[in-house]
């Protein structure tokens, strides 16, 4: 089975009145999905992915699991790592773990007094190391350390991570396991951020993203091409956190696109951020695509996420749905990030003691990008590069926002050598793809795709009205 996505246009030979777009995820109506604690609890004002980064799905027990940053209402931010779980990714339970004391009680869900990112490693032979972390201390001045757990709840903090860049106060962004890596020294991936010179108005330095690879979570080697994502190369003034995931034959990264609103709040203005998309062939060199398209926008004025968004460290793909978890801050956040508050604000932590909560947005399978007509009214087309097929090959297409006789997709099958439409396989002889389906089966009067009598073909997808083509698959 060969799936073809539109994360880039390398497999598109020609287009007419059609463009690539990044698609906006749908925010869940139950947002924010993870409630903050009571005013007397450790996570009274923050319960979200931030310094603790991870929400994942564990197929071993059929649960979504979340390791999140919590903070109480004190201005000095008593932060820890909390654990929560959910059967559906929407309704979350905070178990009483009895491990760490807060306000004289262990009746809470704190699972570690460190911060960082978590992975589940199904290939690990030692059950005591099924879950792994790269951690940092709460103050943020010590070196990064590896940590291990059998269940993601009971952690053993191990040795200092062998990577000089993480020796002092690392800001950990992603820890990932690449099960498809052919080089054992690139099996584990670590991303962190450091200050780099700014090339735009605003702060003198901004956050650049750095990536390293290793054979374990205890030893990494930095990429020679760091920083791999730098604000100077995009439209944003800042990029803060991001995700990293294999997707199809490449990689995707949902990154925070940040800017300063010149409204008089903060030295440089009020910080704002939404979430946008970058893609990569090798997981090391990324390109931003459709620069002004948002994967998740800020909320409207007055919404819980109207100020700026912070992304977790990965996406989850389950049951034909992509789950994206993010932290939302309202516009009452006024002085973040560090360095953006005036001297008269005084010492202590940056930002505001305001709510920071966990939200969920979803996309359909393969729904990060699509091909659509330029105005979503007229008709257009795209032609693929040459495809190899067999006599039994079938074509499925992921089509959305289709309506019979108004917005649909149909397909010409072309002889790859002559470029001519193969008799019996023209778009006029194609059964219209007019039902929303991630696996819409294409057929013609001449039969299914493999019956066209050619081993090398091109496909010309005709897109009509508001229809979207997200992907196609040869099976």
C-alpha positions, 0 to 999 in steps of 0.5 A: 500500500502506497499512500501519497500525502500533500505535505509537499508537492514533490509528487505533483507534476502540474496544477490548474486552479488548485493550491496546497493549503494547511487545514485548521483543526477543530477545537473540541467543544469541551475545551479546556479538557483538563480542569485546573485544581481547586484554589488550595491544590497544587495545579490551581492555575496551571494544568497543561503541557508546557515545561512538562510536555507529553500526552500520548496514547498507550495501546497496552491498556487503551488509555490516553496518558498525560504528563503535565505542568501544574502550578499553584496560585502563588506568584513563585509558581510551585511547579511539579509534574502531574499525571492524568489519564483518559479513556477517550482523550476528552474526560480526564482523571487525576488519580490520587497517587500518594507520592509527593506532599503539597500543603501537608497532604499526599492526596494528589496526582504529582508523580515527579518533582522534575520537568521534562518530556516522556516517551513510551518505549515498546521495544525496551526489554526491561519492563522497569524502563518502559517509560523514559524521560529527559528531565530538568530540575525545577529551578532550571539550573542543573543538567538534564538527566535520564529517568525511567519508569515501569508505568509512567508514575513511579520514576527513578532519576538516572544519570546526567545526559551526555550532551554538553548543551544540556549541562546547565538549565536546558529547556527541553522541547521534545523527546522522541523514539524513532522505531524506523531508524536504520541507524541505531545512533539515531533511535532517540531524538531530543530537541531543546531550545537556546537563545539565538540572536534576533533578526527582527524588532523586539527582544535581542535574542529569541529561541532557536530549536536544536536537535540531537540523536542518540542510541539511548536517552543518556547519550546524544550527538547534536546535529551539525546543522543546528539550529534547525528552526530559527525565527529569522527564517520565518515570519514569526518573531518567536517560536517557542515549543513544537511537536515532532512526529513521523508522518507518512514517509516524512516528518511533521512539526506543529510549531508555535508561531509567536509575535508581539502585539504593540498594544503597550503591554510589556516592553516589546508588546503583548506576546501572542502565538498560534500553531502552524506547520513545518515538514521535513523529509529527514526529520532534521531539516524542516521547511515551513509550509503555507506560512500564513495558514494556522493549524490551531488559531488563537481563540476569539476575544474573551475565550480561554485561549485568546492570548497565546497557545503552547503546543505539546511534544507530539500528535496522536493518531487513533481511529482515523483522528489526529489529536493535538493537545495544546495549552491555552492562555487568555489575553489576561496574560500580559508580560510573558516571556521573560525579559518582556516585563518592565523593571517596575514590575519587580522580581519573581517569575515572568508572566502573570499568575493566570490560568493555563489550561489544556485544550484539544483540537482534532483533524481527520486522518491525513488532514494536516494539508489538502489540495483545493481550488483557489476559491473553493467555487470553481473547478481545478485539477492536479496531475501526479507524477508517474505511478507504478501499478499492478493489475489488481491495484485499487485507488482510494482517496481521502476527500472532504467537504463534498456535496453531490453535484456541487463539490466533488472529486473525479479522476482521469487515468493517464498513460504515463508515456503519452499523457493521454487519457486511457479509454474507459478511465476518464473523469466522465467515466469515473464514479464521482467521489461525493461522499466524505470518506478518508478511504473513498474507493475510486472506480470507472466504467472500465473497472478499478485502477489496475484494470486500465491495462498500463503499469505506469500511469499518472492520475489527474484529480479534478477538484470541484467547488469546495471539495478537498483532497487530503491524500490518495492511496494505491492498494 
